[in-house]
Amino acid sequence: MSRVFLTVLTGCLLVSLARPATAAEPFCSNQAHATPARVPANLVSRVGKTFQIDDSAVNAAAYVRCVGSKLTACYVGANLICDKADTRRALIGATTWCRANPGSQNIPMSATGHGTIYQWSCQGPRAVAGNASMHVDPQGYIAENWKDVQ
């Protein structure tokens, strides 16, 4: 081979090796990352940018998981959870609330839990799950709580 060809080939190889892979590629290639986990250090800034929060907030209350090869993140808030959605149509806390507050038009999340996807009310002393107010993604998480990380 000619010296020029080897020089060009070596240069191309170095450039291709220097191309940084996105941080999500190696993270999401591991099937174990399909469940929520604390944000790894190499993804903190990207998750922070997604939610417009600083690194300390990411480290304190954010989670990541992979949906196929797509990296998603969730930031825990007052009424936001990163765990699986609660799709049960009978909840002990809602039942207890209705026994103490029969006829209530709304049951607070302090009684139903923050994972429920339904709007709850009381028909007399009986808790009733109304319309779903959240969507559940194919993996069982509240879709509105998870954002794609760019």
MARDREN-740130 format. One line per 4 residues: number of its first residue (from 1); for each residue x negated, y negated, z of N, C-alpha, C, O, CB. Coordinates in nm, 3 decimals, decimal comma. Glycine has a CB too. Layout:
N
NUM) X/Y/Z/X/Y/Z/X/Y/Z/X/Y/Z/X/Y/Z ~ ...
This chain:
150
1) -0,084/0,118/0,000/0,000/0,000/0,000/-0,087/-0,123/0,000/-0,199/-0,124/0,051/0,095/0,000/0,120 ~ -0,032/-0,226/-0,059/-0,111/-0,349/-0,065/-0,110/-0,421/0,069/-0,020/-0,403/0,151/-0,057/-0,442/-0,175 ~ -0,209/-0,499/0,087/-0,223/-0,575/0,211/-0,107/-0,675/0,227/-0,057/-0,694/0,338/-0,358/-0,650/0,214 ~ -0,064/-0,737/0,118/0,047/-0,834/0,121/0,176/-0,763/0,162/0,252/-0,813/0,246/0,065/-0,903/-0,018
5) 0,201/-0,645/0,103/0,321/-0,570/0,135/0,323/-0,534/0,283/0,427/-0,549/0,349/0,330/-0,443/0,049 ~ 0,212/-0,487/0,337/0,205/-0,452/0,478/0,226/-0,573/0,568/0,291/-0,563/0,672/0,072/-0,387/0,510 ~ 0,172/-0,687/0,528/0,191/-0,809/0,606/0,339/-0,848/0,609/0,391/-0,883/0,714/0,106/-0,923/0,548 ~ 0,406/-0,844/0,493/0,548/-0,877/0,485/0,631/-0,777/0,565/0,721/-0,815/0,640/0,595/-0,880/0,337
9) 0,601/-0,649/0,549/0,672/-0,544/0,621/0,656/-0,562/0,771/0,754/-0,551/0,845/0,623/-0,406/0,579 ~ 0,536/-0,589/0,817/0,511/-0,611/0,960/0,588/-0,733/1,010/0,645/-0,729/1,118/0,361/-0,629/0,986 ~ 0,589/-0,839/0,932/0,662/-0,961/0,970/0,811/-0,934/0,981/0,876/-0,980/1,075/0,637/-1,072/0,868 ~ 0,867/-0,861/0,886/1,010/-0,828/0,889/1,044/-0,743/1,011/1,146/-0,763/1,076/1,051/-0,754/0,761
13) 0,957/-0,648/1,040/0,977/-0,561/1,155/0,976/-0,642/1,284/1,061/-0,621/1,371/0,870/-0,453/1,159 ~ 0,883/-0,733/1,298/0,876/-0,817/1,418/0,998/-0,905/1,432/1,049/-0,922/1,543/0,751/-0,902/1,416 ~ 1,046/-0,961/1,323/1,165/-1,046/1,327/1,286/-0,963/1,367/1,366/-1,008/1,449/1,188/-1,114/1,192 ~ 1,301/-0,843/1,311/1,417/-0,761/1,345/1,410/-0,715/1,489/1,514/-0,704/1,555/1,426/-0,641/1,252
17) 1,292/-0,687/1,541/1,279/-0,648/1,680/1,303/-0,766/1,774/1,349/-0,748/1,886/1,142/-0,588/1,706 ~ 1,271/-0,884/1,729/1,288/-1,003/1,812/1,433/-1,049/1,820/1,468/-1,127/1,908/1,201/-1,115/1,760 ~ 1,518/-1,001/1,727/1,658/-1,043/1,728/1,723/-0,991/1,856/1,733/-0,870/1,876/1,733/-0,990/1,602 ~ 1,769/-1,082/1,942/1,828/-1,034/2,066/1,965/-0,973/2,040/2,048/-1,032/1,970/1,839/-1,147/2,168
21) 1,989/-0,858/2,096/2,123/-0,799/2,089/2,209/-0,874/2,187/2,158/-0,927/2,286/2,121/-0,645/2,119 ~ 2,337/-0,880/2,162/2,424/-0,946/2,259/2,423/-0,862/2,385/2,409/-0,740/2,380/2,569/-0,964/2,204 ~ 2,439/-0,927/2,497/2,433/-0,857/2,625/2,546/-0,755/2,638/2,533/-0,657/2,711/2,439/-0,956/2,741 ~ 2,656/-0,776/2,568/2,769/-0,685/2,577/2,740/-0,552/2,508/2,793/-0,449/2,549/2,892/-0,748/2,517
25) 2,655/-0,553/2,404/2,629/-0,429/2,330/2,579/-0,318/2,420/2,640/-0,211/2,423/2,529/-0,455/2,219 ~ 2,469/-0,336/2,494/2,424/-0,226/2,578/2,518/-0,201/2,696/2,535/-0,087/2,739/2,284/-0,254/2,630 ~ 2,579/-0,305/2,747/2,670/-0,289/2,861/2,791/-0,205/2,820/2,828/-0,111/2,889/2,716/-0,427/2,915 ~ 2,853/-0,239/2,708/2,975/-0,171/2,664/2,948/-0,038/2,595/3,043/0,035/2,565/3,052/-0,260/2,572
29) 2,823/-0,006/2,571/2,794/0,127/2,515/2,805/0,234/2,623/2,808/0,353/2,591/2,654/0,129/2,451 ~ 2,810/0,194/2,748/2,823/0,287/2,860/2,971/0,300/2,895/3,033/0,203/2,939/2,741/0,238/2,984 ~ 3,029/0,418/2,877/3,172/0,440/2,902/3,211/0,417/3,047/3,329/0,396/3,076/3,210/0,579/2,861 ~ 3,116/0,421/3,138/3,146/0,397/3,279/3,189/0,253/3,302/3,247/0,222/3,407/3,024/0,429/3,365
33) 3,163/0,164/3,207/3,197/0,023/3,224/3,339/-0,009/3,177/3,372/-0,126/3,153/3,098/-0,064/3,149 ~ 3,423/0,091/3,164/3,563/0,068/3,128/3,645/0,028/3,250/3,760/-0,014/3,236/3,622/0,194/3,063 ~ 3,588/0,041/3,368/3,657/-0,002/3,490/3,590/-0,128/3,544/3,470/-0,147/3,523/3,656/0,111/3,598 ~ 3,665/-0,213/3,612/3,608/-0,339/3,661/3,487/-0,319/3,752/3,485/-0,231/3,838/3,713/-0,417/3,734
37) 3,387/-0,405/3,730/3,265/-0,404/3,811/3,218/-0,548/3,828/3,252/-0,636/3,749/3,154/-0,315/3,746 ~ 3,139/-0,570/3,930/3,079/-0,703/3,950/2,998/-0,738/3,826/2,949/-0,650/3,755/2,988/-0,706/4,078 ~ 2,985/-0,866/3,800/2,918/-0,913/3,679/2,767/-0,896/3,692/2,707/-0,949/3,786/2,953/-1,062/3,652 ~ 2,705/-0,822/3,601/2,559/-0,807/3,603/2,492/-0,943/3,579/2,548/-1,030/3,512/2,513/-0,704/3,497
41) 2,374/-0,960/3,632/2,301/-1,088/3,623/2,288/-1,139/3,480/2,298/-1,259/3,457/2,164/-1,073/3,684 ~ 2,266/-1,049/3,385/2,245/-1,093/3,247/2,375/-1,139/3,178/2,370/-1,190/3,066/2,182/-0,982/3,166 ~ 2,489/-1,121/3,243/2,617/-1,165/3,184/2,682/-1,280/3,261/2,784/-1,333/3,218/2,714/-1,048/3,180 ~ 2,623/-1,320/3,373/2,683/-1,424/3,459/2,711/-1,553/3,383/2,821/-1,606/3,392/2,592/-1,453/3,578
45) 2,615/-1,604/3,308/2,635/-1,733/3,241/2,745/-1,724/3,135/2,821/-1,819/3,117/2,504/-1,781/3,176 ~ 2,754/-1,612/3,065/2,859/-1,596/2,963/2,997/-1,590/3,026/3,093/-1,647/2,973/2,833/-1,470/2,879 ~ 3,008/-1,520/3,138/3,137/-1,513/3,208/3,172/-1,650/3,264/3,288/-1,692/3,257/3,131/-1,407/3,322 ~ 3,074/-1,720/3,319/3,098/-1,856/3,369/3,149/-1,948/3,260/3,241/-2,027/3,283/2,971/-1,913/3,428
49) 3,091/-1,939/3,143/3,134/-2,020/3,030/3,277/-1,985/2,989/3,356/-2,073/2,955/3,039/-2,002/2,911 ~ 3,311/-1,858/2,993/3,446/-1,814/2,956/3,551/-1,877/3,046/3,656/-1,919/2,998/3,455/-1,661/2,964 ~ 3,524/-1,884/3,176/3,621/-1,938/3,271/3,591/-2,083/3,312/3,665/-2,143/3,390/3,625/-1,851/3,395 ~ 3,484/-2,138/3,258/3,439/-2,274/3,293/3,418/-2,288/3,444/3,468/-2,380/3,508/3,541/-2,378/3,243
53) 3,342/-2,192/3,498/3,308/-2,192/3,640/3,156/-2,176/3,653/3,090/-2,132/3,559/3,384/-2,079/3,717 ~ 3,103/-2,211/3,770/2,957/-2,200/3,787/2,918/-2,057/3,827/3,002/-1,974/3,861/2,909/-2,300/3,894 ~ 2,789/-2,033/3,822/2,736/-1,899/3,848/2,774/-1,845/3,985/2,801/-1,726/4,000/2,585/-1,899/3,834 ~ 2,777/-1,932/4,086/2,811/-1,884/4,220/2,956/-1,836/4,227/2,986/-1,739/4,297/2,788/-1,996/4,325
57) 3,045/-1,901/4,154/3,185/-1,856/4,149/3,196/-1,723/4,076/3,274/-1,636/4,116/3,274/-1,962/4,080 ~ 3,119/-1,707/3,970/3,118/-1,579/3,897/3,072/-1,468/3,992/3,136/-1,363/4,000/3,024/-1,586/3,772 ~ 2,962/-1,492/4,062/2,909/-1,391/4,152/3,004/-1,359/4,267/3,006/-1,247/4,318/2,775/-1,436/4,208 ~ 3,083/-1,456/4,309/3,172/-1,438/4,423/3,304/-1,368/4,386/3,358/-1,292/4,466/3,203/-1,571/4,486
61) 3,355/-1,394/4,264/3,493/-1,349/4,240/3,524/-1,308/4,097/3,641/-1,309/4,058/3,585/-1,456/4,279 ~ 3,427/-1,273/4,018/3,455/-1,232/3,881/3,415/-1,086/3,859/3,328/-1,031/3,927/3,380/-1,322/3,781 ~ 3,482/-1,026/3,763/3,457/-0,886/3,727/3,452/-0,874/3,576/3,510/-0,955/3,504/3,566/-0,794/3,787 ~ 3,384/-0,772/3,529/3,379/-0,742/3,386/3,417/-0,596/3,366/3,401/-0,512/3,455/3,238/-0,772/3,326
65) 3,467/-0,567/3,248/3,493/-0,431/3,204/3,493/-0,431/3,053/3,507/-0,536/2,990/3,628/-0,376/3,261 ~ 3,478/-0,315/2,995/3,476/-0,304/2,850/3,604/-0,240/2,800/3,655/-0,144/2,858/3,354/-0,223/2,803 ~ 3,654/-0,294/2,693/3,767/-0,236/2,622/3,710/-0,197/2,487/3,701/-0,279/2,395/3,892/-0,338/2,610 ~ 3,671/-0,071/2,476/3,595/-0,028/2,359/3,459/-0,095/2,364/3,387/-0,084/2,463/3,670/-0,061/2,226
69) 3,425/-0,165/2,257/3,297/-0,237/2,255/3,312/-0,383/2,293/3,215/-0,459/2,288/3,233/-0,226/2,117 ~ 3,433/-0,423/2,331/3,461/-0,563/2,365/3,445/-0,586/2,515/3,501/-0,513/2,597/3,604/-0,602/2,321 ~ 3,367/-0,688/2,551/3,345/-0,725/2,690/3,457/-0,819/2,734/3,482/-0,920/2,669/3,206/-0,791/2,710 ~ 3,524/-0,785/2,844/3,629/-0,871/2,899/3,593/-0,904/3,043/3,516/-0,832/3,108/3,769/-0,803/2,891
73) 3,650/-1,014/3,093/3,622/-1,057/3,230/3,749/-1,106/3,297/3,844/-1,149/3,231/3,514/-1,167/3,233 ~ 3,750/-1,098/3,428/3,861/-1,143/3,510/3,803/-1,224/3,625/3,699/-1,188/3,680/3,948/-1,022/3,563 ~ 3,870/-1,332/3,659/3,827/-1,417/3,770/3,940/-1,417/3,873/4,049/-1,467/3,845/3,793/-1,563/3,722 ~ 3,914/-1,363/3,990/4,015/-1,352/4,094/4,056/-1,490/4,141/3,972/-1,575/4,171/3,963/-1,267/4,213
77) 4,187/-1,513/4,147/4,240/-1,640/4,194/4,347/-1,615/4,298/4,365/-1,503/4,345/4,297/-1,723/4,077 ~ 4,417/-1,721/4,335/4,519/-1,712/4,439/4,623/-1,604/4,409/4,661/-1,528/4,498/4,587/-1,847/4,456 ~ 4,667/-1,596/4,285/4,767/-1,497/4,248/4,718/-1,404/4,139/4,798/-1,333/4,077/4,893/-1,566/4,203 ~ 4,588/-1,402/4,114/4,532/-1,320/4,007/4,453/-1,204/4,065/4,370/-1,222/4,154/4,444/-1,404/3,914
81) 4,481/-1,086/4,014/4,405/-0,968/4,056/4,333/-0,910/3,934/4,373/-0,933/3,820/4,498/-0,862/4,121 ~ 4,230/-0,835/3,960/4,155/-0,768/3,852/4,175/-0,617/3,857/4,119/-0,545/3,775/4,006/-0,802/3,862 ~ 4,255/-0,570/3,951/4,284/-0,427/3,962/4,395/-0,389/3,865/4,446/-0,473/3,792/4,325/-0,391/4,107 ~ 4,430/-0,263/3,864/4,538/-0,214/3,778/4,669/-0,281/3,816/4,691/-0,319/3,931/4,551/-0,060/3,788
85) 4,755/-0,295/3,717/4,887/-0,352/3,739/4,973/-0,256/3,820/4,959/-0,135/3,810/4,955/-0,385/3,604 ~ 5,062/-0,313/3,899/5,157/-0,233/3,976/5,289/-0,233/3,899/5,359/-0,334/3,895/5,176/-0,288/4,122 ~ 5,321/-0,122/3,839/5,442/-0,112/3,755/5,556/-0,041/3,827/5,658/-0,009/3,765/5,409/-0,040/3,625 ~ 5,540/-0,016/3,955/5,647/0,052/4,030/5,770/-0,038/4,038/5,759/-0,160/4,049/5,599/0,089/4,173
89) 5,885/0,023/4,032/6,011/-0,051/4,039/6,075/-0,039/4,178/6,189/-0,079/4,198/6,109/-0,001/3,931 ~ 6,002/0,016/4,271/6,044/0,022/4,411/5,920/-0,006/4,496/5,820/0,065/4,488/6,108/0,162/4,447 ~ 5,930/-0,111/4,578/5,816/-0,150/4,663/5,863/-0,163/4,807/5,964/-0,226/4,835/5,754/-0,285/4,613 ~ 5,789/-0,104/4,897/5,823/-0,109/5,039/5,830/-0,253/5,088/5,922/-0,290/5,162/5,721/-0,030/5,122
93) 5,732/-0,335/5,047/5,731/-0,475/5,092/5,852/-0,552/5,043/5,907/-0,635/5,116/5,605/-0,544/5,044 ~ 5,895/-0,526/4,920/6,014/-0,593/4,866/6,139/-0,546/4,939/6,227/-0,626/4,969/6,028/-0,566/4,714 ~ 6,147/-0,418/4,967/6,262/-0,363/5,040/6,269/-0,424/5,180/6,377/-0,462/5,225/6,252/-0,209/5,048 ~ 6,156/-0,431/5,247/6,151/-0,490/5,381/6,196/-0,636/5,377/6,271/-0,681/5,463/6,009/-0,479/5,440
97) 6,149/-0,711/5,275/6,187/-0,851/5,259/6,339/-0,865/5,245/6,401/-0,949/5,310/6,115/-0,912/5,137 ~ 6,397/-0,782/5,159/6,541/-0,792/5,134/6,624/-0,753/5,256/6,732/-0,808/5,277/6,579/-0,704/5,016 ~ 6,576/-0,661/5,335/6,649/-0,627/5,458/6,650/-0,744/5,554/6,747/-0,766/5,626/6,586/-0,504/5,527 ~ 6,541/-0,821/5,556/6,532/-0,938/5,644/6,593/-1,063/5,580/6,630/-1,156/5,651/6,386/-0,965/5,680
101) 6,603/-1,066/5,446/6,652/-1,184/5,373/6,751/-1,142/5,263/6,726/-1,167/5,145/6,532/-1,263/5,311 ~ 6,862/-1,077/5,300/6,954/-1,026/5,198/7,003/-1,138/5,106/7,033/-1,250/5,150/7,074/-0,957/5,265 ~ 7,010/-1,104/4,978/7,060/-1,200/4,879/6,956/-1,300/4,828/6,990/-1,387/4,749/7,173/-1,275/4,937 ~ 6,832/-1,290/4,871/6,728/-1,382/4,823/6,715/-1,374/4,672/6,713/-1,265/4,614/6,592/-1,352/4,890
105) 6,705/-1,489/4,609/6,690/-1,493/4,463/6,549/-1,458/4,418/6,530/-1,409/4,307/6,727/-1,631/4,411 ~ 6,452/-1,481/4,504/6,311/-1,451/4,473/6,245/-1,386/4,593/6,268/-1,425/4,708/6,233/-1,579/4,431 ~ 6,164/-1,287/4,564/6,084/-1,223/4,669/5,940/-1,269/4,648/5,887/-1,253/4,538/6,096/-1,064/4,667 ~ 5,876/-1,326/4,750/5,739/-1,377/4,731/5,636/-1,265/4,712/5,657/-1,151/4,754/5,699/-1,462/4,851
109) 5,525/-1,301/4,648/5,418/-1,205/4,625/5,357/-1,156/4,756/5,296/-1,049/4,760/5,309/-1,266/4,538 ~ 5,373/-1,232/4,862/5,324/-1,184/4,991/5,398/-1,058/5,032/5,347/-0,979/5,112/5,339/-1,293/5,099 ~ 5,518/-1,037/4,980/5,595/-0,917/5,010/5,578/-0,810/4,902/5,573/-0,691/4,933/5,743/-0,952/5,024 ~ 5,569/-0,852/4,776/5,561/-0,754/4,666/5,418/-0,711/4,635/5,395/-0,604/4,580/5,625/-0,812/4,541
113) 5,322/-0,796/4,670/5,184/-0,774/4,630/5,159/-0,851/4,501/5,253/-0,881/4,427/5,154/-0,622/4,610 ~ 5,035/-0,884/4,474/4,999/-0,966/4,359/4,982/-0,885/4,231/4,961/-0,942/4,124/4,873/-1,043/4,387 ~ 4,989/-0,754/4,242/4,971/-0,669/4,125/5,099/-0,636/4,051/5,094/-0,580/3,941/4,906/-0,543/4,165 ~ 5,214/-0,670/4,109/5,340/-0,637/4,043/5,357/-0,717/3,914/5,312/-0,831/3,904/5,459/-0,663/4,138
117) 5,421/-0,655/3,818/5,444/-0,725/3,691/5,587/-0,777/3,681/5,622/-0,842/3,583/5,413/-0,632/3,573 ~ 5,669/-0,747/3,782/5,811/-0,783/3,775/5,845/-0,905/3,858/5,775/-0,940/3,953/5,895/-0,666/3,821 ~ 5,955/-0,968/3,820/6,016/-1,073/3,901/6,116/-1,000/3,992/6,198/-0,921/3,945/6,087/-1,186/3,812 ~ 6,107/-1,026/4,120/6,187/-0,952/4,217/6,293/-1,040/4,281/6,271/-1,159/4,303/6,098/-0,893/4,323
121) 6,407/-0,980/4,312/6,514/-1,048/4,384/6,585/-0,945/4,472/6,558/-0,826/4,466/6,614/-1,117/4,286 ~ 6,676/-0,995/4,553/6,751/-0,907/4,643/6,899/-0,907/4,603/6,960/-1,012/4,585/6,735/-0,953/4,791 ~ 6,954/-0,789/4,588/7,099/-0,774/4,574/7,145/-0,722/4,709/7,137/-0,603/4,739/7,140/-0,674/4,454 ~ 7,192/-0,817/4,789/7,219/-0,783/4,928/7,088/-0,743/4,993/6,989/-0,815/4,981/7,325/-0,668/4,938
125) 7,086/-0,629/5,063/6,962/-0,586/5,128/6,873/-0,498/5,039/6,776/-0,439/5,088/6,997/-0,511/5,254 ~ 6,906/-0,488/4,909/6,832/-0,400/4,818/6,742/-0,481/4,725/6,786/-0,578/4,663/6,930/-0,314/4,736 ~ 6,615/-0,441/4,716/6,518/-0,507/4,627/6,540/-0,458/4,485/6,557/-0,339/4,460/6,371/-0,479/4,673 ~ 6,540/-0,555/4,391/6,562/-0,522/4,250/6,448/-0,580/4,166/6,417/-0,699/4,173/6,700/-0,576/4,202
129) 6,387/-0,493/4,087/6,283/-0,538/3,993/6,353/-0,592/3,870/6,431/-0,522/3,805/6,184/-0,421/3,956 ~ 6,326/-0,719/3,839/6,386/-0,782/3,722/6,298/-0,766/3,600/6,233/-0,663/3,581/6,411/-0,929/3,749 ~ 6,298/-0,869/3,517/6,217/-0,867/3,395/6,069/-0,868/3,428/6,026/-0,922/3,530/6,252/-0,986/3,305 ~ 5,991/-0,807/3,340/5,847/-0,812/3,354/5,800/-0,954/3,323/5,840/-1,013/3,223/5,777/-0,708/3,261
133) 5,715/-1,008/3,410/5,661/-1,142/3,387/5,516/-1,135/3,341/5,456/-1,238/3,309/5,673/-1,227/3,515 ~ 5,459/-1,016/3,338/5,322/-0,993/3,294/5,321/-0,874/3,198/5,409/-0,788/3,201/5,226/-0,968/3,415 ~ 5,219/-0,871/3,113/5,201/-0,760/3,021/5,091/-0,668/3,073/4,995/-0,713/3,135/5,166/-0,810/2,879 ~ 5,108/-0,540/3,048/5,007/-0,443/3,089/4,931/-0,398/2,965/4,992/-0,358/2,865/5,072/-0,320/3,163
137) 4,798/-0,405/2,971/4,718/-0,363/2,855/4,711/-0,209/2,851/4,751/-0,144/2,947/4,573/-0,424/2,861 ~ 4,661/-0,153/2,743/4,659/-0,006/2,730/4,582/0,067/2,841/4,605/0,186/2,863/4,599/0,030/2,598 ~ 4,491/-0,002/2,909/4,417/0,061/3,018/4,487/0,044/3,153/4,440/0,098/3,254/4,277/0,002/3,025 ~ 4,599/-0,029/3,157/4,677/-0,042/3,279/4,651/-0,167/3,361/4,696/-0,177/3,475/4,653/0,074/3,363
141) 4,578/-0,264/3,305/4,549/-0,389/3,377/4,642/-0,499/3,329/4,696/-0,491/3,219/4,400/-0,431/3,357 ~ 4,660/-0,602/3,411/4,743/-0,715/3,371/4,668/-0,792/3,263/4,563/-0,851/3,288/4,777/-0,808/3,494 ~ 4,722/-0,790/3,143/4,653/-0,846/3,026/4,621/-0,995/3,043/4,514/-1,040/3,002/4,739/-0,827/2,901 ~ 4,712/-1,070/3,102/4,692/-1,214/3,116/4,575/-1,249/3,207/4,524/-1,361/3,202/4,818/-1,278/3,169
145) 4,532/-1,157/3,291/4,422/-1,184/3,385/4,284/-1,159/3,326/4,183/-1,195/3,387/4,439/-1,100/3,509 ~ 4,278/-1,098/3,207/4,149/-1,063/3,144/4,128/-1,142/3,019/4,218/-1,152/2,935/4,142/-0,916/3,114 ~ 4,007/-1,198/3,003/3,971/-1,276/2,884/3,854/-1,210/2,814/3,768/-1,149/2,877/3,936/-1,423/2,922 ~ 3,852/-1,225/2,681/3,737/-1,177/2,605/3,617/-1,269/2,633/3,631/-1,392/2,634/3,770/-1,172/2,451
149) 3,502/-1,210/2,654/3,380/-1,286/2,678/3,308/-1,301/2,546/3,282/-1,202/2,478/3,289/-1,218/2,784 ~ 3,275/-1,424/2,510/3,206/-1,449/2,383/3,057/-1,444/2,399/2,984/-1,463/2,302/3,246/-1,584/2,326
